[in-house]
Amino acid sequence: MENASANDQRIPQSYEEAVARLKEIISLLETDEQSLESTLVLMAEGKVLLKYCSEQLKEAENQLEKLESAI
């Protein structure tokens, strides 16, 4: 069992890294082996990562729109 703490949260280096960590968090939460405190920490980290991924996808979408409008 992995013990999650607030210190584990960090800014991902890439979208792919964030998605990989989200998958890890989901796997940990699915095991039902986390304490309530660890679950809350993992959920908070997941929320931050989800926001990061959404922002990265929105940025990519904006870039694609700019490229399409230039054609």
HELIX and SHEET records of a PDB file:
HELIX    1   1 ALA A    6  ASP A    8  5                                   3    
HELIX    2   2 TYR A   15  GLU A   30  1                                  16    
HELIX    3   3 LEU A   36  ALA A   70  1                                  35    
END                                                                             
